[in-house]
Amino acid sequence: MWRSVRDEFSKQVVRSEIVRKMIQCGMRVSDDMKIYVGDVEVDYTAVARAVDVDRRVVKQTVEQIRKNRHLYSLFTSITPLGASLANVVSQLGYSAIEIGADARSPGVMAAVAEILSRNGLVIRQALADDPDMVVDAKMTVVVEGRLSGETITELNELSVVRSLKILK
């Protein structure tokens, strides 16, 4: 997907940032050139404010997406990922850990899940940044209960892990 975006918007940095924001938020483009997050319509002005551009540039970006068959097929089908529980873990009695690792290395999530499972922790949510969208991509894992020091040590000893951060 990113190759298509880069090819289409290579000389239009601002429009590329608009597209990035649309993907991050799960925004889709409808047949009538409107932007939606799920079934909620989002006006061009709101997107423009989020990216700090003029709303006309957002409209032009949507028009450009509409004219590109491949991008249009992507942007008519995209959906939002959902709500992250990471910022409310303490209210829910959960724990969250942010893991810095090589996002292109296979098996990171599997290794983390194996350690959490072996320590009796149930994963409620796992979110991983797309390394093509986020320079320092990380994975956030929300688990039921509290992470023990032993679990954190085991996670930190994984060869693929660069950093760990406990979220509160």
C-alpha positions in Angstrom: 0.0 0.0 0.0 2.7 2.5 0.9 4.4 2.0 -2.4 1.2 3.2 -4.1 0.9 6.1 -1.8 4.5 7.1 -2.3 4.2 6.8 -6.0 1.1 8.8 -6.2 2.1 11.6 -3.8 5.9 11.6 -4.2 6.0 15.3 -5.1 3.2 16.3 -2.8 4.5 16.1 0.7 1.4 17.7 2.3 -1.0 15.4 0.5 1.1 12.5 1.6 0.7 13.6 5.2 -3.0 13.9 4.8 -3.1 10.3 3.5 -1.0 9.2 6.4 -3.4 10.8 8.8 -6.4 9.2 7.0 -4.8 5.7 7.3 -3.8 6.2 11.0 -7.4 7.1 11.8 -9.0 4.5 9.5 -10.7 7.1 7.3 -12.4 5.9 4.2 -13.5 7.8 1.1 -17.1 7.3 -0.1 -18.4 7.3 -3.7 -19.6 10.9 -3.2 -16.2 12.1 -2.1 -17.0 12.3 1.6 -14.6 11.1 4.4 -15.8 8.7 7.1 -14.4 7.1 10.2 -16.7 4.0 10.5 -20.1 5.4 9.8 -19.3 8.9 11.1 -18.7 11.6 8.5 -15.7 13.7 9.0 -15.6 17.1 7.2 -12.5 18.3 5.3 -12.0 21.1 7.8 -11.5 18.7 10.7 -8.9 16.7 8.7 -7.2 19.9 7.6 -6.9 21.1 11.2 -5.4 17.7 12.3 -2.7 18.0 9.6 -2.4 21.8 9.8 -3.3 22.4 6.1 -6.1 24.2 4.2 -9.3 22.2 3.8 -9.0 22.7 0.0 -5.9 20.6 0.0 -7.8 17.8 1.8 -10.5 18.0 -0.8 -7.9 17.8 -3.6 -6.3 14.8 -1.9 -9.6 13.0 -1.8 -10.1 13.9 -5.5 -6.7 12.5 -6.3 -7.4 9.3 -4.4 -10.8 9.0 -6.2 -9.0 9.2 -9.6 -6.4 6.5 -8.7 -8.2 3.1 -9.1 -5.8 1.2 -6.8 -5.8 3.9 -4.0 -9.6 4.4 -4.3 -10.2 0.6 -3.9 -8.1 0.8 -0.7 -9.7 3.9 0.7 -13.3 2.7 0.1 -12.6 -0.4 2.2 -10.4 0.8 5.1 -11.9 0.7 8.6 -10.7 2.1 12.0 -8.8 -0.2 14.2 -10.7 0.5 17.3 -10.1 2.0 20.7 -6.8 1.5 22.5 -7.1 0.4 26.1 -3.5 1.5 26.9 -4.5 4.8 28.5 -7.1 3.3 30.8 -5.4 0.2 32.0 -5.2 1.4 35.7 -9.0 2.0 35.7 -9.6 -1.5 34.3 -7.2 -3.4 36.6 -5.0 -4.2 33.6 -1.4 -3.6 32.7 0.2 -2.4 29.6 3.7 -2.6 28.2 5.2 -0.8 25.3 7.8 -2.9 23.5 10.5 -1.5 21.2 11.7 -4.1 18.8 12.7 -4.5 15.1 9.2 -4.2 13.6 10.3 -6.1 10.5 11.7 -9.0 12.5 9.4 -12.1 12.5 8.2 -13.6 15.7 8.3 -10.6 18.0 4.6 -10.8 18.9 4.8 -14.6 19.2 7.7 -14.5 21.6 6.0 -11.8 23.8 2.8 -13.8 23.8 4.5 -17.0 24.7 6.2 -15.4 27.8 2.9 -13.7 28.9 1.0 -16.9 28.5 3.6 -19.0 30.4 3.2 -16.4 33.2 -0.5 -16.8 33.3 -1.4 -13.5 31.7 -4.3 -13.1 29.3 -3.7 -10.6 26.4 -6.7 -8.3 26.1 -5.2 -6.2 23.3 -2.0 -6.0 21.1 -1.4 -3.1 18.9 1.7 -2.8 16.7 2.8 0.3 14.8 3.3 0.0 11.0 7.0 0.6 10.4 6.2 2.3 7.2 4.1 4.8 9.0 6.0 5.2 12.3 9.7 5.8 12.4 10.3 4.1 15.7 7.5 1.5 15.6 6.5 -0.1 18.8 4.1 -2.7 20.0 1.7 -2.1 22.9 0.3 -5.1 24.8 -2.5 -4.8 27.3 -2.9 -7.8 29.7 -5.4 -8.7 32.5 -3.8 -8.2 35.9 -0.4 -7.0 36.8 3.0 -7.8 35.2 5.4 -9.3 37.7 9.1 -8.4 37.8 9.9 -11.9 36.6 7.7 -11.4 33.5 9.3 -8.1 32.7 12.8 -9.5 33.1 11.9 -12.4 30.7 10.5 -9.9 28.2 13.6 -7.7 28.5 15.9 -10.7 27.9 14.3 -11.4 24.5 16.9 -10.8 21.8 14.4 -8.9 19.6 13.5 -6.4 22.4 15.3 -3.1 22.3 13.2 -1.4 25.0 10.4 -1.9 27.5 8.1 0.7 29.0 5.4 0.0 31.5 2.4 2.2 30.8 0.2 3.5 33.6 
